[in-house]
Amino acid sequence: MKFHKLLVFMMVFSLAVIANSTFAQDDDDDDGEMVEQEMDEDMWQAQMDEYAAKKTDLTNQLEALNTDVDGLKKRLGDVTAVEENSINSLWGLVGSKSGYDEYKTKFADAEKRVNACKGPDDAADIEANLWPYLTDAGVSGRYKCLPEFWDRYNAMKKKIADCKGKMETGTYTVVKGDCLYKIAGMKNIYGNSKLWPAIWDANKSGVVSAPPKVKKTIPNPNLIYPGQVLKIPTLTDAQKTDAMKKSNSYKTKRKMKSKVDSGDMKKDEKKDMKKDEKK
């Protein structure tokens, strides 16, 4: 009986302790909420003053940035005006914008043509049909002087000059009984025997190849040898005319030499006849 009373007492005591602890925690929570919510007038005013100061500072920064933006816009306007004036002045000196656009297109087309130049005839056609425009277009031919064209213009000029001197060549292998006159007259060569000097000029300093112990140069146009592989240059009209002149000149010299040799022979014959008469 005493044991049961003791057990009941202990249970009641435990419940009392737990209840007291719960009420104590509730009181603490209420106190915390009261602390967080409490703000006196001075604290509130201090916080409002802090926010007002930040607003003023941000407003001043914004006004300074707006001033900078306005200054940059004005500067941009001034620079744009200067640029437009410069461009207008440039067009006044060299031509017009539409003329420049046309020149740029034709210049690029001519550049492709020059880079693909195949020889003297092609170079002559470029000079006759394309080059005058590239040189003379614009005010006093100034389009070519613009920075984007000037270096390319001079490079094309050099390529045309190089192309003028470029000759496409074929080859021919000498056989027994050949001479330069005969070779030049062949239908698959020039079809004109009088153009033989062109073959000689191309090979006098060195043929393409020659058999062992056969000369690899042609110092004398009358002496070529079987097995020599000759260069056969492609000729422009001007080169053909030059070769014809050389052929005629060479023929005239041979006739004169023949007359001189004939005269010398007659003199020798007369001397021999006089010697015979004296005997």
C-alpha positions in Angstrom: 0.0 0.0 0.0 2.8 2.4 0.9 4.5 1.4 -2.4 1.5 2.4 -4.4 1.2 5.7 -2.7 4.8 6.4 -3.3 4.4 5.5 -7.0 1.4 7.8 -7.4 3.3 10.6 -5.6 6.2 10.3 -8.0 3.9 10.3 -11.0 2.1 13.5 -9.8 5.5 15.1 -9.1 6.8 14.3 -12.6 3.7 15.7 -14.2 4.0 18.9 -12.2 7.7 19.3 -13.2 6.9 18.8 -17.0 4.0 21.2 -16.8 6.1 23.9 -15.2 8.9 23.4 -17.8 6.4 23.9 -20.7 4.9 27.0 -19.2 8.4 28.4 -18.7 9.3 27.8 -22.4 6.1 29.6 -23.5 7.0 32.5 -21.4 10.4 32.7 -23.0 9.0 32.6 -26.5 6.6 35.4 -25.6 9.5 37.5 -24.3 11.5 37.0 -27.5 8.6 38.1 -29.7 8.2 41.1 -27.5 11.9 42.0 -27.9 11.9 41.6 -31.7 8.8 43.8 -32.1 9.9 46.5 -29.7 11.5 49.6 -31.5 11.5 53.0 -30.0 11.1 56.2 -31.9 14.9 57.0 -31.8 15.8 53.7 -33.4 13.1 54.1 -36.1 14.3 57.6 -36.9 18.0 56.5 -37.1 17.0 53.8 -39.6 15.0 56.3 -41.7 17.9 58.7 -41.7 20.2 55.9 -42.9 17.9 55.0 -45.8 17.5 58.7 -46.7 21.2 59.2 -46.8 21.6 56.1 -49.1 18.9 57.5 -51.4 20.6 60.8 -51.6 23.9 59.2 -52.4 22.4 57.0 -55.2 20.5 60.0 -56.6 23.8 61.9 -56.8 25.5 59.0 -58.5 22.7 58.7 -61.0 22.9 62.4 -61.8 26.6 62.2 -62.3 26.2 59.2 -64.7 23.5 61.0 -66.6 25.9 64.0 -67.0 28.6 61.6 -68.3 26.1 60.1 -70.7 25.1 63.5 -72.0 28.8 64.4 -72.5 29.5 61.2 -74.3 26.5 61.7 -76.6 27.7 65.2 -77.5 31.2 63.9 -78.1 29.8 61.1 -80.3 27.8 63.6 -82.2 30.9 65.8 -82.7 33.0 62.9 -83.9 30.2 61.7 -86.2 30.0 65.1 -87.7 33.7 65.3 -88.3 33.7 61.8 -89.8 30.9 62.7 -92.2 32.6 65.9 -93.2 35.8 64.0 -93.8 34.0 61.4 -95.9 32.3 64.1 -97.9 35.6 65.9 -98.4 37.2 62.6 -99.5 34.4 61.9 -102.0 34.9 65.4 -103.3 38.5 64.7 -103.9 38.4 61.2 -105.4 34.8 60.8 -106.8 31.5 59.6 -105.5 30.3 56.8 -103.3 28.4 55.2 -106.1 31.5 55.5 -108.4 33.6 54.0 -105.6 31.3 51.0 -105.3 31.5 50.4 -109.1 35.2 50.8 -109.1 35.6 48.3 -106.2 33.6 45.6 -108.1 35.5 46.1 -111.4 38.8 46.3 -109.5 38.2 42.9 -107.9 37.2 41.4 -111.3 40.4 42.8 -112.9 42.5 41.4 -110.1 41.3 37.9 -110.8 42.0 38.3 -114.5 45.5 39.6 -113.8 46.3 36.8 -111.4 45.3 34.3 -114.1 47.3 36.0 -116.9 48.6 33.3 -119.3 51.0 35.2 -121.4 51.9 38.2 -123.5 48.6 38.2 -125.6 46.6 38.0 -122.4 48.6 40.8 -120.8 48.1 42.9 -123.9 44.3 42.4 -123.8 44.2 43.3 -120.1 46.2 46.5 -120.8 43.9 47.4 -123.6 40.5 46.6 -122.1 40.8 46.7 -118.3 43.8 48.8 -117.3 42.7 52.2 -118.6 39.6 52.2 -116.3 41.6 51.1 -113.3 44.1 53.9 -113.9 41.8 56.7 -114.9 38.6 56.2 -112.8 37.6 58.8 -110.3 38.6 62.4 -110.1 42.0 62.6 -112.0 42.2 58.8 -111.6 42.4 59.0 -107.8 40.3 55.9 -106.9 43.4 53.7 -107.3 45.1 55.9 -104.7 42.7 55.0 -101.9 44.5 52.8 -99.3 42.5 49.7 -100.0 43.5 49.8 -103.7 47.0 51.4 -104.0 49.2 48.4 -103.0 47.0 46.0 -105.0 47.1 48.3 -108.0 50.9 48.3 -108.0 51.0 44.5 -107.5 48.8 44.0 -110.5 50.9 46.4 -112.5 54.0 44.3 -111.8 52.2 41.0 -112.6 51.1 42.4 -116.0 54.7 43.3 -116.7 55.9 39.9 -115.7 53.1 38.3 -117.8 54.3 40.2 -120.8 57.6 38.4 -120.7 56.2 35.0 -120.0 56.2 32.6 -122.9 54.4 29.3 -123.1 56.7 26.8 -124.8 56.5 23.5 -126.5 59.3 21.2 -127.5 60.6 19.5 -130.6 63.2 16.7 -131.0 65.7 17.2 -133.8 66.0 14.4 -136.3 68.5 13.8 -139.1 68.1 16.3 -142.0 66.4 19.0 -139.8 67.4 22.6 -139.8 65.8 25.6 -137.9 64.3 26.9 -141.2 62.6 23.5 -141.9 61.3 23.1 -138.3 59.8 26.6 -138.2 57.9 25.9 -141.4 56.2 22.7 -140.0 52.4 23.1 -139.7 52.5 21.9 -136.1 55.2 24.5 -135.2 54.7 27.9 -136.9 53.9 27.1 -140.5 56.3 29.8 -141.5 59.9 29.0 -142.2 61.0 32.7 -141.8 60.2 32.5 -138.0 63.3 30.3 -137.4 65.2 33.1 -135.5 62.6 32.8 -132.7 63.6 29.1 -132.2 67.3 30.0 -132.3 66.9 32.8 -129.7 65.1 30.4 -127.3 67.8 27.7 -127.6 71.1 29.4 -128.3 72.0 29.5 -124.6 70.7 26.0 -123.9 68.3 23.4 -125.3 65.9 21.4 -123.1 68.2 18.3 -123.3 70.6 16.6 -125.7 72.2 13.0 -126.0 75.6 12.4 -124.5 78.5 14.1 -126.4 75.9 16.3 -128.3 76.1 20.1 -127.8 73.5 21.5 -125.4 73.7 25.0 -126.9 73.2 26.3 -130.4 75.8 29.0 -131.0 75.4 28.6 -134.8 71.9 28.5 -136.2 73.1 26.3 -139.1 74.4 23.6 -136.7 71.8 21.5 -134.9 72.1 17.8 -134.1 69.7 14.8 -133.9 68.5 14.1 -130.4 68.6 17.8 -129.3 65.2 18.7 -127.7 64.5 22.3 -128.6 62.2 24.8 -126.9 59.5 26.1 -129.2 58.1 29.4 -127.8 54.6 30.6 -128.4 54.9 33.9 -130.2 52.9 37.1 -130.0 52.3 39.1 -133.2 55.1 41.5 -132.2 57.5 38.6 -131.6 56.6 37.2 -135.0 57.3 40.5 -136.7 60.7 40.7 -134.9 61.6 37.2 -135.9 60.7 38.0 -139.6 63.0 41.1 -139.5 65.9 39.0 -138.1 65.3 36.4 -140.8 65.4 39.0 -143.6 68.5 40.7 -142.0 70.3 37.4 -141.7 69.5 36.6 -145.3 70.8 39.9 -146.5 74.0 39.4 -144.6 74.5 36.0 -146.1 74.0 37.4 -149.6 76.6 40.2 -148.9 79.0 37.7 -147.6 78.4 35.5 -150.6 79.2 38.4 -152.9 82.3 39.2 -150.9 83.5 35.6 -151.1 82.7 35.5 -154.8 84.7 38.7 -155.4 87.6 37.3 -153.4 87.5 34.1 -155.6 87.5 36.2 -158.8 90.5 38.2 -157.5 92.3 34.9 -156.8 91.4 33.6 -160.3 92.8 36.8 -161.9 96.0 36.5 -159.9 96.4 32.9 -161.0 95.8 33.9 -164.7 98.5 36.7 -164.5 100.9 34.2 -163.1 100.2 31.8 -165.9 100.7 34.6 -168.5 104.1 35.5 -167.0 105.2 31.9 -167.3 
